[in-house]
Amino acid sequence: MPCESMAATKRCLLAILCVILLVAFGCDHGSQVKHEPVRDQQKRNQEIPPATAQEIKLLQEILNERPGDAAALFNLALDEASIGEADKALDLLQQMAGAHTGMDPREPAGRAFRTVSSDPRFVALVRQIEKENPPVIRSQSAFAIHERDLAPEGIAYDPVERNFYVSSVTKSKIVRVGPDGKAQDFKAPGQDGLGLTLGIKVDAKRRFLWVVSIASHPEGGHSPSGVFQYDLKTGNLLFKHQLPPGSAGFLNDVALNSIGEGFATNTGTGEVFRMSSDHDGLESLLPANSIPQANGITLSTDEKVLFVAGWIGIIRVDLTTKQFFLLSKPRNVSDAGLDGMYFYKGSLVGIQNPDLHPGRVMRYYLNPAMDTIIRAQVLEAYNPSFDIPTTGTLVGDSLYFMANTQIEKRDTKNTSQDFWQDIKVVKLNL
């Protein structure tokens, strides 16, 4: 991957978006970001990378629509820090902290903040955020995967055979973990054209396994980005639901409904696709630029609503009308940057992207119409075992997720035993 982390990849691919969804669903009130005179802004844009300038412009548009949006302030601070604007970054972070969402810029969140991490203002701000938001550690160890450099991104559970299936960013394969905790390859590296494997889901009723695969690099021997559909009984590849060669972006996560259809997100382009279980292909559900950094995806229990995790927050998609909008929420709630996301008893459970926090698991309680977040609950945060948690899988009333994917280590050549750790899969009772 060209960027230093999966989280960073998702940020850098945002540059290809030409239009951003601006939804003012109950604008929050708070301190508005200070804007520069147009002439000064134009001059500054000439001196910074075009992709960063475009992202700054988009974030300022969001803040014009929703003043005080904490996620927009956080991301704008990231951009300002990345171009050496330390004072502006710190001012924005101060405004963000005033929303009391619990978002924390301490590393590994917001790697661009390394340039200001020793500044007394930054240190004091982080100290205050962490004082207001103490650690919450409720998960228990479930099992470990001893292939330390697997760098898993997705995990799914099969209730029929009680197997877990795990994807791999480094190995381009799929691992199956049996009820006895033993892991073995379900699909070998590169088999069937597999590239880096990401989101993964089990259709227990039809005995299918769906896994997102993206090429490791454009000139590699892997297939274009797509969702590979396997028969769990035979292990045979049934279909490849692929983007056309040369398409922008990359598929990321997948959700399944009760009639066997799949839904997938394209993080790079903001698209959402629908897939049939009985033939190849992707059908457009939402076009490009609909949901910036579309990532985690899940369905309501009645399957009338699709929820998609986006750059600034969760998007509600009506599957009948295809109308979509950002969920309304209190100002002190941040639903931005979720990786894995799951619908559970009228709420959404999500693992917050490490760009916005060192790592936490959140639960968002919805109103009956499922268009508003009433309140948020921190289920897990500041667990010392965390090393880029990404996604999980619901098993009954529990969320199983990988505490330490170690995805950021994948491009290093350090093979020492102390550098890599066993993959810890934990169980969190909901």
PEWOHU-V747312 format. One line per field, one symbol per residue. ss: DSSP state (2 for helix, 1 for strand, 0 for the rest). phi: phi as a letter, one per 20 degrees, with the letter a starting at -180 (. if undefined). burial: 1 if it has 24 or more other C-alpha atoms within 12 Angstrom, else 0. Layout:
ss = ???
phi = ???
burial = ???
This chain:
ss = 0000022222222222000000000000000000000222222220000222222222222222200002222222222222000222222222222000000000000022222000022222222222220001000111111002220000111100001111100000011110000011111000222001111111100001111111000000000001111110000011111100000000111111000001111100001111100000001111000000000011100000111110000111110000011101100000000111111100111111000000011111110000011111111110000000000111100111110000222000000000000011111110
phi = .fefbgffgfffffgefecdfdddemgfdrfeffdeggffffffffdcggfffffffffffffffcgnfffffffffgffffdneffffffffffgffelenfcefgeflgffgfcfefgffgfffffffffcfgccdfcfdacdeefeflfdcbbcdffdldddcebfedlbcdddfgenedbfecfgmfmngdfdcgbbdeffemdcdceccffbgefeefggadeddeffdnffebdedffgnffmbfcccccdfenedccddffdmecddceedafoddfdcfgmfcglgcgbbdfgemecddcfcgdrededefeemfbafffaffedddemeefbbeblmcddbdfgffdagqbddcdedfgfldbefbcceebblffefbmfccbbecmdcdebefcflgfefeedfdffffecgfeeddcfe
burial = 1000111111111111100111101011001110000000000000000011111111111111111111111111111111100101111111111111111111111111101110000100110011001000101001111011111111111100001111111111111111000011111011111111111111110011111111110000011111111111000011111110000111111111100111111111111111111000110011111111111111110000111111111111110000011111111111111111111101111111111111111111110001111111111111101111111111100111111111111100000000011111111111
